[in-house]
């Protein structure tokens, strides 16, 4: 028997000592867990604007879906944007439709995803461990800086982590039900539905990661029949029926979609090293430990109890546990290791990729409180509360820092644009693409983006230029209309009948545009400025070649 839980162990079906009243209370407790988690996470998401680039990008794509009525094709500046699948956009578009164009609605999907992950984890542990262990674990999970920050950030990471976690728990539930001679079909079908949702949220990792977690867990237990049972053909057909229609529709609308979305976005980006944010293999270990403070400090106790020098430690079985603790621990270990190792392999690493490790990590941390036998129960509870209060303080401090030191956002410039622009005006962005402007300014026309598009370096980077260039490949005519060289902008402004043009540029780059010579910005935010060139206004530099035009 492995002390880490990969061996087979006996099962406990139900706690026979649990009273009817206790059972009713336990069934209602998940409502309190969900409500308190949601209130805690959602209370401050409105206090600061969407951050650039990620929040502006993903909420902006969802806003465009809502405004255009086209919910099939994600678009960036009117062009197909296939870096990510559509589920986040669909859900966020719904939130914006109900609650309006604001940061709280934009971040609602992340808040709900975190709430769902915490609540289902509580239900899972309530069913297969003890109520006290479930309560401690979800407290540790919900009140920690990493989850709090992820729930406050409007991108795909929190949604994907929640769906991966739910798929793992539903698959494990199916295995436990089968071992307890209960029907497992609904759980298996639920696992495939959740895996399909994960695929529609961020592609193959929504299937590969939960599949890897369950595979290595069952392999360690030598449960080969359970592996075969999870590969149930009706579930596979259901999975395909859920994911294929969108991809087939996109391939029919936009030839080349499969090659770009599957081959390039899934495999090349995972294996290549030329993308942003390169970090060493061990990058996530200090990141996870640091972002889960103060809870992560307790992990040394777990290592002390379960490390090589104490490999024989196994907690005593409890009547209130429906499965052997070692089996549950093995699932958590597989869950933690697969997610951590998988995302450590590629060179490009972002912090949000590993949010799915937080549930099993919270479980291991709660075990350290559970096993502090040298202390009395009140002392352990006080220690738990002290940790929770410190974690809560760190979370709120992060919000205060964001308010005191605002991060990059175009909201104020967009509001100026919304108040002053007229129908038919043209919006131009020079050497940047401010993703949040269309939503905040309610700007529904295409935006002209000016940079040196002929520069070979445009296609070698991994930023807004690459995103727009890739999108333009699916709609070359539209791309030609909105992606301009600097010389084309100057020529357009030199035309006598040019429309009123609003131009956004970095303040330190304004002198690179002759048309802005002698003009003061009508608005500025941090390092960004907004200029207005009225219809028909004469501009400087007509007949000259812009200093930054390509040779």
ABEGO torsion letter per residue (X at the ends): XBAAGABBBBBBABBAABBAAAAAAAAAAAAAAAAAAAAAAAAAAAABBBBOAAAAAAAAAAAAAAAAGBAABBBBGGBBBAABBAAAAAAAAAAAAAAEBBAAAAAAAAAAAAAAAAAAAAAAAAAABBAAAAAAAAAAAABBAAAAAAAABBBAAAAAAAAAAAAAAAAAAAAAAAAAGBBAAAAAAAAAAAAAAAAAAAEAAAAAAAAAAAAAAAAAAGBAAAAAAABBAAAAAAAAAAAAAAAAAAAAABBGAAAAAAAAAAAAAAABAABBGBBBAAAAAAAAAAAAOAAAAAAAAAAAAABAAAAABBBBBBAABABBAAAAAAAAAAAAAAAAAAAAABABBBAAAAAAAAAAAAAAAAAAAAABAABBAAAAAAAAAAAAAAAAAAAAAAAAAAAABBBBBAAAAAAAAAAABBBGBBBBBBGBBBAAAAAAAGBABBBBBBBBAABAAAAABBBAAAAAAAAAAABAAAAAAABBBAAAAAAAAABAABBBBBBBBBAAAAAABAAABGBBBABBBEABBBBBBBBGBBBBGBGBBBAABBX
